[in-house]
Amino acid sequence: MHVPDGFLDAPTSVATGVAATAVVGLALRGARRELDDRTAPLTGLVAAFVFAVQMLNFPVGAGTSGHLLGGALAAVLLGPWTAILCMTVVLLVQALFFADGGITALGTNVTLMGIVTVVVGWAVFRLVLRFLPKRPSSAVPAAFAAALLSVPASALSFVALYVVGGTADIPLAPLTVAMLGWHVLIGLGEAVITALTVGSVIAVRPDLVHGARPLLAARDLTIRQSPVASKEAAS
Amino acid sequence: MGAGHAHRLHLPGRSPVHRLPAQCKLVGLVGFVLVVVATPRTAYWAFGCYAGLLLAVAVVARVRLGFVAKRAVVEVPVVVFALLLPFVAQGPRIEVVGIALSESGLLSAWNVLAKATLGVVGSILLAATTEQRDLLVGLRRLKMPGQLVQIASFMVRYLDVIADQMHRMRIAREARGFTPHGPRSWPVLARSAGALFIRSYERGERVHLAMLSRGYTGGPPPVLSETRAATSAWVSAAALPVVALMIAVTAWWTR
């Protein structure tokens, strides 16, 4: 859910806005390293993809359905800097063109859903990859862990912001427990979907998965002869 | 939640609000909402005045209330959350039709509902009276980094293409007898998402090549035609936040 206007007090909204601006400025420089002059068209198209995929409903059962948040998915597919830009632009367009998420809460939303999910997702992804064999399919469980942790991390950051600048008088402990409990569940769904999506991309175009590129490079080209082919060659 | 951005919000028109440059409207709206957020929550009358101000803007812009109400459904999750607040917040309880509710929770619920609604209605009015391209030009005028504006304009330009592609993939799935039921359908949907990513990325590569062949060097395109906003435009756009600020100052004064 996007944070609306008035949920956090004005100083907190302004502070998160300043923080988000700084990180997005860094991301603009970092993305140039990831994509050079292709940054604008590719990031724009992938931002449109993230926006569209958020409209893809996954049925949970009992008539309810959820959808992807996409922070960890974007980080694994695009690399952290480009992913931050993507999520920022998606949130900006949602706030300005679709009135979803308060306009003064834009900094908060970018921080929580654009930056925290991507940074935590990417960090977990790289960490998990260290313990897995160096082959492209390892990106799938790593993406699972990344998405699983990115959602509760975002929820926890929300609780932290709430402690600083919340406008409602909810006791902290139950709020933390409720937010964590609920978002671990959401994170589980996010993790399954993210892992399946990354897996399907790896199966077809492993070179497009930014997080799997070092794994691809580690793979040597081997020439194998099939027994059938060698038999034919012999005869 | 937050899904289903199916309807574009723009309403073509020629009202004075439509004609204001986008950057003036953006600054006006942000100023207005900041003032609303900073207003003490017990100054009930002030929020009524703010609603009146937005109503005046809607009347001048000739935006029908039904249009605003229909687009305000994005607020539903917030409303659900606000309705829960009186039950979970702490503090002294008061009886409301036989149910003990937290007094501060009720106040908080009112606070969130009032401010979020004013923000949503303000944003809807901005989106309804401003073309998306103008909004992007306005952001550029407000010194938003050119790279970010470029990314946003690519996104807006191709949003419908990508969304349509996803729609066609859904039709294709359904034509093959697929009906999503529970988590067992997730692998199929996730494969669709993966395919959509590959298609979006490859379309991005083609767009980039097409741009290169037309002399693209990585810089932002020059802003065409748009001249600087006149002082009078800034003055009329400032009317909304300035009046709101006077209301807010009075609210703080009389608290």
Interface residues (C-beta under 8 A of the other chain):
Chain A: M1 H2 P4 D5 G6 F7 D9 A10 S13 V24 G25 L28 A31 D36 D37 R38 T39 A40 P41 L42 T43 G44 L45 V46 A47 A48 F49 F51 A52 V53 Q54 M55 L56 N57 F58 P59 V60 G61 H67 L68 L77 L85 C86 T88 V89 V90 L92 V93 Q94 A95 L96 F97 F98 A99 D100 G101 G102 I103 T104 A105 T167 A168 D169 I170 P171 P174 L175 V192 I193 L196 T197 V198 G199 S200 V201 V204 R205 L208
Chain B: M1 G2 A3 G4 H5 A6 R8 L9 L29 V30 V33 L34 V36 V37 A38 R41 R71 A72 V74 E75 P77 V78 F81 L85 V88 A89 Q90 G91 S102 S104 G105 S108 A109 N111 V112 A114 K115 A116 L118 G119 V120 G122 S123 I124 L126 A127 Q132 L135 P145 Q147 L148 Q150 I151 A152 S153 F154 M155 V156 R157 Y158 L159 V161 I162 A163 Q165 M166 P180 H181 G182 P183 S185 W186 P187 L189 A190 R191 S192 A193 G194 A195 L196 F197 I198 S200 Y201 R203 G204 E205 V207 H208 M211 Y216 T217 G218 P220
